């Protein structure tokens, strides 16, 4: 059995980021030889001092005055230092809206800097592409037998940083259902909205022998490492905006590619 852990909406650099939990997740991925990860975007805040959103009161305690010269670099390096032990187990990296905003407003491709560093540390070939951008597909091919001639299974994943807002689950559930019914993927991963939820749906088809079958598709919102309330510290934008409390942490995928067609090869757990 293989495991995949999505890591996204970390928001390194804000005081509300639960870095302790992130380090625990990284340690578990590192210790499990069958466990891999996908980066889901918004790895850091990336709100520098020239951004109108900048608020020094909500910065993480480890950020010093010298870091303000290039705050994005300080946050980038802090995030990379945490995930460095699992760089070689990365299946791909999604760009989030925080990476997109700093590129659009300040022409700083911090996302590409993260991708290049993790690719180098992970020892990937030069032609190996870890960058999904905001959205992409992941095809995982599993070959059986020592000579790879005993059959194979391909599990298809569709990943997106996410685009759904709202305090309640209605819009999130509806958008996930639409995506599952319009994208031929075994699993779909969304980030952005900070909730951690899973969905199990199916589509019907007729096989080559005329039998009616159903194909199962799983969807998951990948959660966050950012607390809604900054306990004991200045209020963050989530408090100002009246966001509802969200559980911290995310979801995991279990892949069992050796099962027969029609059996549940992919499971999602909270």
Phi, psi and omega in degrees: 000133177256153177234144175232129179245115173286134176237111181203174182049048181280316178060046173304136179111340175263147182297338182275359179286130180270082182293330179298315179295319178301315179296325178294318178296316179299318181297322180290320177297318180297322185282339184260112182294345181256012185247136181228175181218157175235131176277129188254009176095171185053052182290328179222171177290315179054042175249101185273179189290345179266002179270136181296343178276352186298132178221106182297339183289343183250015178285151176297151185296334183283350181280122179257177181300319181297331181291339183291342177300318175217080186295323179298319179295317180298317180291318177303311183294326179293315177297313182297325179296330180284318185269359182306319181298341182245020181302320182286353181254014181278131178265347180161161183228127177266148174268131179263177180292333177290322174292323180291324182292317181291331174291317184289319186271329187233008176055038179246109182275070183293330177299314180296325178297320178294315181299313182298319181293312180295323178297318178293313179296327183281351179071030180283150176299158183299328183269006179278127185255111177269348189272114174277336197075205181287344189202142178187182181243148178232119177250117182255115182256125180245120179255141185249145179092152182296333180259007179062019180253009182265019179107167180208161177225137175247125175250125186256130177241144176240125185236141182213138178301329178115157185212005186261134175246200179100145182281329182259174189274353187301305182296324181294315179296317181294318179294323177294317179299316178300320182292318180295327182274351181241001179230122184280074182233149174285328175214150179234136178238130174239148171241212170079312189273356172073355177274154177242104182216154179234151183224139180236114182229175181212155172236150183259145177208170177248129181279181185295342180262005178086009179272140178280126181233166172235139176254124181276139176229136181247140177233145181215136166269132199268002174081196185205162172251011183255122178289145179291325181243132177270089186299124176080004182228183179299151179291136176270177181296335178294326177285318178300322183275355179072034178296145177284151180301139178237141172298144177270142182113186186215214184239168175227153174247140172246126181246126178236078187291347182278355182286160180284158178301135183100340175272161185279098181279338182235133174232150175240136178230149178273000000 
